[in-house]
Amino acid sequence: MIGCDAVGMSTVHETMVAHHSGMRVIAFSLITNKIVVDYDSEEKANHEEVLAAAKERSKDFENLILEIVDNIQNGQQQVEQVDK
């Protein structure tokens, strides 16, 4: 193993740039397949596996994001009411 539980393809870099630009950031990553460490392994990285896993979990991700956006909006409304 390489000493970590998961490796992101770009989330960290994009988040750092957005934060540096003054944006408030929230990021999500979906782990879709196992890493293939051994070059001689019979197991190979498989893009179809990634697409299938993403499709399988897409509704869960959609529901999670909708719930978070709703909570952010409700929190903002509560803050605005307190400020009045």
C-alpha positions in Angstrom: 0.0 0.0 0.0 1.0 3.6 -0.4 0.3 4.8 3.2 -3.1 6.4 2.8 -6.8 5.5 2.7 -7.8 7.4 -0.4 -6.2 9.5 -3.2 -8.1 12.4 -4.8 -7.5 13.3 -8.4 -8.0 17.0 -8.2 -10.2 18.1 -5.3 -7.3 19.3 -3.1 -5.8 21.5 -5.8 -9.1 23.1 -6.9 -10.1 23.7 -3.3 -6.7 25.4 -2.5 -7.0 27.7 -5.5 -10.7 28.6 -4.7 -9.8 29.3 -1.1 -6.8 31.4 -2.1 -9.2 33.4 -4.4 -11.4 34.2 -1.4 -14.1 31.6 -2.0 -15.8 29.6 0.6 -15.4 26.0 -0.3 -17.0 22.7 0.3 -15.8 19.6 -1.6 -17.0 16.1 -2.1 -15.1 13.0 -3.4 -16.6 9.7 -4.3 -14.2 6.8 -4.1 -15.0 4.6 -7.1 -12.3 2.0 -7.4 -9.3 0.4 -5.7 -5.8 1.5 -6.6 -3.6 -0.8 -8.7 -0.2 -0.5 -7.1 1.7 -3.5 -8.7 2.6 -2.8 -12.3 2.7 -6.6 -13.0 -0.8 -7.2 -11.4 -3.5 -8.9 -13.5 -5.8 -6.3 -12.0 -6.0 -3.1 -14.1 -7.5 0.3 -13.6 -10.9 0.3 -15.3 -12.8 3.4 -16.4 -16.1 1.5 -16.8 -15.8 0.5 -13.1 -15.5 4.2 -12.2 -18.5 5.2 -14.3 -20.6 2.4 -12.9 -19.8 3.3 -9.3 -20.5 7.0 -10.0 -23.8 6.2 -11.6 -24.8 3.8 -8.7 -24.1 6.5 -6.1 -25.3 9.6 -8.1 -28.8 9.8 -6.4 -27.2 9.5 -2.9 -24.8 12.4 -3.8 -27.7 14.5 -5.2 -29.7 14.0 -2.0 -26.7 14.9 0.1 -26.0 18.1 -1.8 -29.6 19.1 -1.8 -29.8 18.6 2.0 -26.6 20.6 2.5 -27.7 23.5 0.3 -31.1 23.5 2.1 -29.3 23.6 5.5 -27.0 26.4 4.3 -30.0 28.4 3.1 -32.0 27.8 6.3 -28.9 28.8 8.3 -28.5 32.0 6.3 -32.2 32.8 6.8 -31.8 32.3 10.6 -28.8 34.6 10.7 -30.7 37.3 8.8 -33.6 37.0 11.2 -31.3 37.4 14.2 -29.6 40.5 12.6 -33.0 42.3 12.2 
